[in-house]
Amino acid sequence: MRDHQRKQSSRRTLRSELSFSVYCGRIDAKFLNRRDTSMDAPAVIFDLDGVIVDSAEPHFISWQRLARENGLGMSAELFHETFGQPNSQVLPRLFDRYLCKSEIDRYSHRKEELYRDIVREAVVVFPGALDLIHKLKSAGHRLAMGTSAPPENVELVVELLELGDVFDAMVTSRDVAHGKPNPEVFTIAAERLGTPPGRCVVIEDAIAGVEAARAAGMTCIAVTTTHPAESLQEADWIVGSLEDVSPTAVCRLINMEPPIAAP
């Protein structure tokens, strides 16, 4: 409890000293990126969709195609309202009726087939994502992917982006019983990395993901690719792009060091 209170106090101190940046959802990267070689390299857990790859459009198109195949329509409103939710929750709303497990499994399988067909043609990566991943790896950080995506989707993206040898652990929808904001995906990732939760940094884009990271007792960086900064205030650091993040910044953040004036 005392350790938790100290970390909460440090988080509040860090935020208060960054008064110029909290409202805008930014910490000045100059102080976080200043090198301090005395810090141990924490583990970093990446979400996939919305953090590494821009998957919103492929998911929307695949939902639309599934709907058309079944004489239905998927509106932009319904998509945005349900984006990030498990297929088991989206499908009954799309069909507007109760679906048994076999129906959910069948339609979900088809939807993800359609999604992978689209991604094979072109996978869109967010600026700075791959550069940060490789810099973290070179700096000695252990890396994991913690995502609610099906393993087939994850494996395809990892193959297309040639990241197979980069991540030390992968946790997908197959590995968890509960989706985000339940912290299970991140606690399993930490276990597989052999790293205590308090030495893990999660990079997320969604409200539920930030909540899951906090529930796991981990430091969280939120990137505003899919949600506005105002909705991600529970994160420890909010950035507009992963181009703003460096391995040194990650180390400084997890150690809750006070800001250093830019030279």
C-alpha positions as CSV (number, residue, x, y, z in Angstrom):
1,M,0.0,0.0,0.0
2,R,2.8,2.4,0.9
3,D,4.6,1.8,-2.4
4,H,1.3,2.4,-4.2
5,Q,0.8,5.6,-2.3
6,R,4.4,6.8,-3.1
7,K,3.9,6.1,-6.8
8,Q,0.6,7.9,-6.8
9,S,2.2,10.9,-5.0
10,S,5.1,10.9,-7.5
11,R,2.6,10.8,-10.4
12,R,0.8,13.8,-9.0
13,T,4.1,15.6,-8.5
14,L,5.2,14.9,-12.0
15,R,1.9,16.2,-13.4
16,S,1.9,19.3,-11.3
17,E,5.3,20.3,-12.4
18,L,4.3,19.9,-16.0
19,S,1.5,22.4,-15.7
20,F,2.1,23.7,-19.2
21,S,1.5,20.3,-20.8
22,V,-1.2,18.4,-18.9
23,Y,-4.1,20.3,-20.4
24,C,-2.9,19.7,-23.9
25,G,-2.1,16.0,-23.1
26,R,1.7,16.5,-23.6
27,I,4.8,16.4,-21.6
28,D,7.7,18.3,-23.1
29,A,9.8,15.6,-24.6
30,K,13.0,17.6,-24.1
31,F,13.2,16.7,-20.4
32,L,12.0,13.1,-20.8
33,N,14.5,12.5,-23.6
34,R,17.5,13.8,-21.8
35,R,19.8,10.8,-21.3
36,D,20.4,9.2,-17.9
37,T,22.4,6.0,-18.3
38,S,21.9,5.0,-14.6
39,M,18.3,3.9,-15.2
40,D,17.4,0.2,-15.7
41,A,15.4,-0.5,-18.9
42,P,11.8,-1.3,-18.1
43,A,9.7,-3.7,-20.1
44,V,7.4,-2.1,-22.7
45,I,4.0,-3.6,-23.7
46,F,2.5,-2.3,-26.9
47,D,-1.2,-2.5,-27.9
48,L,-1.5,-3.3,-31.6
49,D,-4.5,-1.6,-33.2
50,G,-4.4,2.1,-32.8
51,V,-0.8,2.1,-31.5
52,I,1.3,0.3,-34.1
53,V,-1.1,0.0,-37.0
54,D,-4.0,2.2,-38.1
55,S,-6.6,-0.5,-38.4
56,A,-9.8,1.5,-38.2
57,E,-10.6,1.7,-41.9
58,P,-9.8,-2.0,-42.6
59,H,-12.1,-3.0,-39.7
60,F,-14.9,-0.7,-40.9
61,I,-14.7,-2.1,-44.4
62,S,-14.6,-5.7,-43.2
63,W,-17.7,-5.1,-41.0
64,Q,-19.5,-3.4,-44.0
65,R,-18.7,-6.4,-46.2
66,L,-19.9,-8.9,-43.6
67,A,-23.1,-6.9,-43.2
68,R,-23.7,-6.8,-46.9
69,E,-23.2,-10.6,-47.2
70,N,-26.0,-11.0,-44.7
71,G,-28.4,-8.3,-46.2
72,L,-27.5,-5.8,-43.5
73,G,-25.8,-2.5,-43.1
74,M,-23.0,-1.3,-40.8
75,S,-23.3,2.4,-40.2
76,A,-20.4,4.6,-39.3
77,E,-22.2,5.5,-36.1
78,L,-22.5,1.9,-35.0
79,F,-18.9,1.2,-36.0
80,H,-17.4,4.1,-34.0
81,E,-19.6,3.2,-31.0
82,T,-18.4,-0.4,-31.0
83,F,-14.9,-0.1,-32.3
84,G,-12.5,-1.9,-30.0
85,Q,-15.2,-4.1,-28.5
86,P,-15.1,-7.9,-28.9
87,N,-16.9,-9.3,-31.9
88,S,-19.2,-11.2,-29.5
89,Q,-20.6,-7.8,-28.4
90,V,-20.7,-6.2,-31.8
91,L,-22.4,-9.0,-33.7
92,P,-25.7,-9.0,-31.8
93,R,-26.0,-5.3,-32.3
94,L,-25.3,-5.6,-36.0
95,F,-27.9,-8.4,-36.5
96,D,-30.2,-6.7,-33.9
97,R,-31.0,-10.1,-32.4
98,Y,-29.7,-12.7,-30.0
99,L,-27.0,-14.9,-31.6
100,C,-26.0,-18.3,-30.2
101,K,-22.3,-19.1,-29.7
102,S,-22.0,-21.1,-33.0
103,E,-23.4,-18.1,-34.9
104,I,-21.1,-15.7,-33.2
105,D,-18.1,-17.9,-33.9
106,R,-19.1,-18.3,-37.6
107,Y,-19.7,-14.6,-38.2
108,S,-16.7,-13.6,-36.2
109,H,-14.4,-16.0,-38.2
110,R,-15.7,-14.6,-41.5
111,K,-15.3,-11.0,-40.4
112,E,-11.7,-11.5,-39.5
113,E,-11.1,-13.3,-42.8
114,L,-12.3,-10.2,-44.6
115,Y,-10.2,-8.0,-42.4
116,R,-7.0,-10.0,-43.1
117,D,-7.7,-9.9,-46.9
118,I,-7.7,-6.1,-46.7
119,V,-4.6,-5.9,-44.5
120,R,-2.6,-8.2,-46.8
121,E,-3.1,-5.6,-49.5
122,A,-1.8,-2.7,-47.4
123,V,-1.0,-2.4,-43.7
124,V,-0.8,1.2,-42.4
125,V,1.7,1.9,-39.7
126,F,1.5,5.0,-37.4
127,P,4.4,7.4,-37.7
128,G,7.2,6.7,-35.2
129,A,5.9,3.2,-34.2
130,L,8.4,1.0,-35.8
131,D,11.3,3.4,-35.1
132,L,10.4,3.4,-31.4
133,I,10.1,-0.4,-31.3
134,H,13.5,-1.0,-32.8
135,K,15.1,1.7,-30.7
136,L,13.7,0.2,-27.5
137,K,14.9,-3.2,-28.5
138,S,18.4,-1.9,-29.3
139,A,18.4,-0.2,-25.9
140,G,17.8,-3.5,-24.1
141,H,14.1,-3.2,-23.3
142,R,12.1,-6.4,-23.2
143,L,9.1,-6.0,-25.4
144,A,5.6,-7.6,-25.5
145,M,2.4,-7.1,-27.4
146,G,-0.8,-7.1,-25.4
147,T,-3.8,-6.9,-27.7
148,S,-7.4,-8.0,-27.8
149,A,-7.0,-8.9,-31.5
150,P,-7.3,-12.5,-32.7
151,P,-3.9,-14.3,-32.9
152,E,-4.3,-14.8,-36.7
153,N,-4.5,-11.0,-37.2
154,V,-1.5,-10.4,-34.9
155,E,0.6,-13.0,-36.6
156,L,-0.2,-11.5,-40.1
157,V,0.7,-8.0,-39.0
158,V,3.9,-9.2,-37.3
159,E,4.9,-11.1,-40.5
160,L,4.1,-8.1,-42.8
161,L,6.1,-5.7,-40.6
162,E,8.9,-8.2,-40.0
163,L,8.7,-8.0,-36.2
164,G,8.8,-11.7,-35.4
165,D,12.3,-11.5,-33.8
166,V,11.6,-8.2,-32.0
167,F,8.9,-9.0,-29.4
168,D,9.8,-11.3,-26.5
169,A,6.1,-12.1,-25.7
170,M,2.7,-11.9,-27.4
171,V,-0.7,-12.0,-25.7
172,T,-3.8,-12.1,-27.8
173,S,-7.5,-12.7,-27.4
174,R,-6.8,-16.4,-27.3
175,D,-4.8,-16.0,-24.1
176,V,-7.3,-14.1,-22.0
177,A,-10.8,-14.8,-20.5
178,H,-11.5,-11.1,-20.0
179,G,-11.0,-8.2,-22.3
180,K,-9.9,-4.7,-21.4
181,P,-10.4,-2.8,-19.1
182,N,-9.7,-6.0,-17.2
183,P,-5.9,-6.0,-16.7
184,E,-5.4,-9.7,-17.6
185,V,-3.8,-9.1,-21.0
186,F,-1.1,-7.0,-19.4
187,T,-0.5,-9.1,-16.3
188,I,0.0,-12.1,-18.5
189,A,2.4,-10.2,-20.7
190,A,4.4,-9.2,-17.6
191,E,4.5,-12.8,-16.4
192,R,5.8,-13.9,-19.8
193,L,8.4,-11.2,-19.8
194,G,9.5,-12.1,-16.3
195,T,9.1,-8.4,-15.3
196,P,7.2,-7.1,-12.2
197,P,4.2,-4.9,-13.2
198,G,5.8,-1.9,-11.5
199,R,8.6,-2.1,-14.1
200,C,6.3,-2.3,-17.1
201,V,5.3,0.6,-19.4
202,V,2.1,0.1,-21.4
203,I,1.5,2.1,-24.6
204,E,-2.2,2.4,-25.4
205,D,-4.7,4.4,-27.4
206,A,-8.0,3.5,-25.9
207,I,-9.8,4.4,-22.7
208,A,-10.3,0.7,-21.7
209,G,-6.6,0.0,-22.4
210,V,-5.4,2.9,-20.2
211,E,-7.8,1.6,-17.4
212,A,-6.4,-1.9,-17.8
213,A,-2.8,-0.7,-17.5
214,R,-3.6,1.3,-14.4
215,A,-5.5,-1.7,-12.9
216,A,-2.4,-3.8,-13.6
217,G,-0.2,-1.4,-11.6
218,M,1.8,-0.3,-14.7
219,T,2.9,3.0,-16.0
220,C,0.9,4.1,-19.1
221,I,1.7,6.2,-22.2
222,A,-1.4,7.1,-24.2
223,V,-1.2,8.1,-27.8
224,T,-4.1,10.2,-29.2
225,T,-4.5,8.3,-32.5
226,T,-8.1,7.2,-31.8
227,H,-9.3,9.2,-28.7
228,P,-8.8,12.8,-27.7
229,A,-6.4,13.6,-24.9
230,E,-9.3,14.7,-22.6
231,S,-10.6,11.1,-22.4
232,L,-7.1,9.6,-21.7
233,Q,-6.2,11.7,-18.6
234,E,-5.7,8.6,-16.4
235,A,-2.5,7.9,-18.4
236,D,0.9,9.0,-17.0
237,W,1.9,10.6,-20.3
238,I,-0.2,11.6,-23.3
239,V,1.4,12.1,-26.7
240,G,0.1,12.9,-30.1
241,S,2.5,10.6,-31.8
242,L,5.1,7.9,-30.9
243,E,7.6,10.1,-32.7
244,D,7.5,12.1,-29.4
245,V,8.7,9.0,-27.4
246,S,12.3,7.7,-26.9
247,P,13.8,4.9,-24.8
248,T,15.3,7.5,-22.5
249,A,11.8,9.1,-22.1
250,V,10.3,5.7,-21.1
251,C,13.0,5.2,-18.4
252,R,12.5,8.7,-17.0
253,L,8.8,8.3,-16.9
254,I,8.7,5.0,-15.1
255,N,11.1,6.4,-12.5
256,M,8.8,9.4,-12.0
257,E,11.8,11.8,-12.2
258,P,11.0,15.5,-12.0
259,P,11.4,17.6,-15.2
260,I,14.8,18.9,-16.1
261,A,14.9,22.3,-17.7
262,A,15.7,22.2,-21.4
263,P,19.1,23.6,-22.1
